Amino acid sequence: MDVRSAMYNLDGKSGTRDYLSAGRTILPRVYFLFFLIYFALAGLWIYVLYKKRLTVFKIHFFMLAVVVLKGLNLLCEAEDKSYIKRTGSAHGWDVLFYMFSFLKGIMLFTLIVLIGTGWSFLKPYLQDKEKKVLMIVIPLQVVANIAQVVIDETGPFAQDWVTWKQVFLLVDVVCCCAVLFPIVWSIKNLREAARTDGKAAVNLMKLTLFRQYYIVVICYIYFTRVVVYALETITSYKYLWTSVVAAELATLAFYAFTGYKFRPEAHNPYFVIDDEEEEAAAEALKLEDEFEL
């Protein structure tokens, strides 16, 4: 015989069926709210690019593409959860969600690598070792997205579900570690340049920026991979939506920080740095060298 089962909650006021669990019933509104935020963020970024179009690099358009894909991903997720909430089925929105999630994941990790190498705004090319990082990260992201689809579309009852879960976690950790290497290489190159080219103040500013970005990337990876998972584990079933909100807020903060720190700015090559500023920067770099020794 064929048995069809359905699990749902009944709305206390209207008596309508809600096929989402009690802790996830507000997720459609949450995702749609974040979609509106990213839509506004994309509009703001387009305005900034237009206003400072003379100092825009290719990386800035890449940032715009990542924000747009993130917004479309959230829109599809909102529609996906909305249809599941009302009918119990995604009606095809899950396919669009997985497609945009796949593109967003690849482009986000690629963007972190490109910013970490200083591509476009510090140098117009990628070194061989930096290309190798991209050649590792992109295929791993493909595997991670395939694993994510299998995990979401099946469940713990499936035979290979645990294996796919372990594959996803392993690949995700490897990608997160791989994207840190270009940032470390850039920091090392800037420190070496600061000792040789006589532009201590300029190199110290760049060095400080890349160090801040390195710390923020580590915090973002740790929060979204560890803290969010812990929050989901310890939170009551009625408040499972809080882990989603925490992850989206962390992602939004990371996008905003990246856009603000690496926004297009006019740099006058003839700007003369004050001698005192140059001496102070040189002294700061010297103190760092002594501290390491």
ZAFI-45309 format. One record per residue (C-alpha): x, y, z. Coordinates in steps of 0.25 Angstrom, whole numbers, padded with zeros to 4 digits, always signed. Layout:
BEGIN
XYZ ...
END
This chain:
BEGIN
+0000+0000+0000 +0004+0015-0002 +0004+0023+0011 +0004+0039+0010 +0007+0046+0023 +0008+0061+0026 +0013+0068+0038 +0008+0082+0041 +0004+0092+0052 -0010+0098+0052 -0011+0113+0054 -0018+0117+0067 -0026+0128+0061 -0029+0124+0046 -0027+0109+0047 -0019+0109+0035 -0008+0098+0033 +0007+0103+0035 +0016+0092+0030 +0029+0099+0036 +0033+0095+0050 +0030+0105+0061 +0044+0110+0062 +0044+0113+0047 +0031+0118+0044 +0035+0133+0043 +0047+0130+0034 +0040+0134+0021 +0039+0148+0027 +0053+0148+0032 +0059+0144+0019 +0051+0155+0011 +0055+0166+0021 +0069+0162+0019 +0067+0162+0004 +0062+0177+0005 +0074+0181+0012 +0083+0175+0002 +0075+0181-0009 +0077+0195-0003 +0092+0191+0000 +0093+0188-0015 +0087+0201-0019 +0096+0209-0010 +0108+0202-0015 +0104+0205-0030 +0102+0220-0025 +0116+0220-0019 +0122+0213-0032 +0116+0224-0041 +0120+0235-0032 +0134+0231-0031 +0135+0224-0045 +0149+0230-0048 +0155+0222-0037 +0147+0209-0039 +0154+0196-0041 +0149+0182-0046 +0149+0177-0032 +0138+0187-0028 +0129+0181-0039 +0132+0167-0034 +0127+0172-0020 +0114+0177-0026 +0112+0164-0033 +0114+0156-0019 +0104+0166-0012 +0093+0164-0024 +0095+0149-0023 +0093+0149-0008 +0080+0157-0009 +0075+0147-0020 +0079+0135-0012 +0071+0141+0000 +0059+0144-0008 +0058+0130-0014 +0060+0125+0001 +0049+0134+0005 +0039+0128-0006 +0044+0114-0003 +0041+0115+0011 +0028+0122+0009 +0022+0112-0001 +0027+0101+0009 +0020+0108+0020 +0006+0109+0012 +0006+0096+0004 +0017+0087+0009 +0025+0087-0004 +0035+0097-0010 +0029+0097-0024 +0042+0099-0031 +0048+0110-0022 +0058+0101-0016 +0064+0099-0030 +0066+0114-0031 +0071+0115-0017 +0082+0104-0019 +0086+0111-0032 +0088+0125-0026 +0094+0118-0014 +0104+0111-0022 +0108+0124-0030 +0109+0132-0017 +0117+0122-0010 +0128+0121-0021 +0128+0136-0023 +0129+0140-0009 +0141+0131-0006 +0147+0136-0019 +0145+0150-0015 +0152+0148-0002 +0164+0142-0009 +0165+0153-0019 +0164+0164-0008 +0174+0156+0000 +0184+0156-0012 +0181+0171-0015 +0177+0168-0029 +0172+0180-0037 +0174+0191-0027 +0189+0187-0023 +0193+0179-0035 +0187+0176-0048 +0191+0161-0048 +0191+0148-0040 +0203+0141-0036 +0204+0126-0039 +0202+0122-0024 +0190+0131-0023 +0184+0124-0036 +0186+0111-0029 +0178+0115-0017 +0167+0119-0027 +0168+0105-0034 +0167+0098-0020 +0156+0107-0015 +0146+0107-0027 +0145+0092-0029 +0144+0090-0014 +0132+0100-0013 +0126+0091-0024 +0127+0079-0016 +0122+0086-0003 +0110+0091-0011 +0107+0077-0016 +0108+0072-0002 +0099+0083+0003 +0088+0079-0007 +0089+0064-0003 +0088+0068+0012 +0076+0077+0010 +0068+0068+0001 +0070+0055+0009 +0071+0054+0024 +0078+0046+0035 +0070+0034+0030 +0077+0033+0017 +0088+0023+0016 +0100+0033+0012 +0094+0045+0019 +0105+0045+0030 +0116+0043+0020 +0111+0055+0012 +0110+0063+0025 +0125+0060+0028 +0129+0063+0014 +0122+0077+0014 +0129+0080+0028 +0143+0076+0023 +0142+0083+0010 +0137+0096+0017 +0148+0096+0027 +0158+0094+0016 +0152+0105+0008 +0152+0115+0020 +0167+0112+0023 +0171+0113+0008 +0166+0127+0007 +0174+0132+0018 +0187+0129+0011 +0187+0140+0001 +0184+0150+0012 +0196+0145+0020 +0205+0146+0007 +0200+0161+0004 +0204+0165+0019 +0217+0158+0017 +0220+0165+0004 +0215+0179+0009 +0225+0177+0021 +0236+0174+0012 +0233+0186+0003 +0232+0195+0015 +0247+0192+0018 +0252+0195+0004 +0244+0205-0004 +0245+0217+0006 +0230+0219+0007 +0227+0214+0021 +0215+0223+0024 +0207+0217+0011 +0211+0203+0014 +0208+0204+0028 +0194+0208+0024 +0192+0197+0015 +0198+0187+0025 +0188+0191+0036 +0177+0190+0026 +0181+0175+0022 +0183+0172+0036 +0169+0177+0040 +0163+0169+0028 +0171+0156+0033 +0165+0157+0047 +0151+0160+0042 +0151+0148+0032 +0155+0139+0043 +0144+0145+0052 +0134+0143+0041 +0138+0129+0039 +0138+0125+0053 +0125+0132+0056 +0117+0126+0044 +0123+0112+0046 +0125+0110+0061 +0116+0120+0069 +0104+0119+0060 +0105+0104+0060 +0106+0104+0076 +0094+0114+0076 +0086+0105+0068 +0089+0093+0077 +0086+0099+0090 +0074+0108+0086 +0060+0103+0089 +0052+0098+0077 +0043+0110+0078 +0055+0119+0075 +0063+0112+0064 +0061+0124+0055 +0071+0132+0064 +0083+0124+0059 +0078+0128+0044 +0077+0143+0049 +0091+0142+0055 +0097+0136+0043 +0091+0146+0034 +0095+0158+0043 +0109+0153+0043 +0109+0152+0028 +0103+0166+0026 +0114+0172+0035 +0125+0165+0028 +0120+0170+0014 +0118+0184+0020 +0132+0184+0026 +0138+0179+0013 +0131+0189+0005 +0135+0201+0014 +0149+0197+0015 +0152+0194+0000 +0142+0205-0005 +0147+0213-0017 +0155+0225-0013 +0164+0235-0020 +0178+0234-0017 +0187+0245-0022 +0201+0240-0026 +0207+0254-0024 +0201+0255-0009 +0213+0259+0000 +0213+0252+0013 +0218+0260+0025 +0232+0256+0029 +0227+0254+0044 +0217+0244+0039 +0227+0237+0031 +0237+0236+0042 +0226+0232+0052 +0222+0221+0042 +0236+0216+0040 +0238+0216+0055 +0225+0207+0057 +0230+0197+0046 +0244+0197+0053 +0237+0194+0067 +0229+0183+0060 +0242+0177+0055 +0249+0178+0069 +0236+0172+0075 +0237+0160+0066 +0252+0158+0069 
END
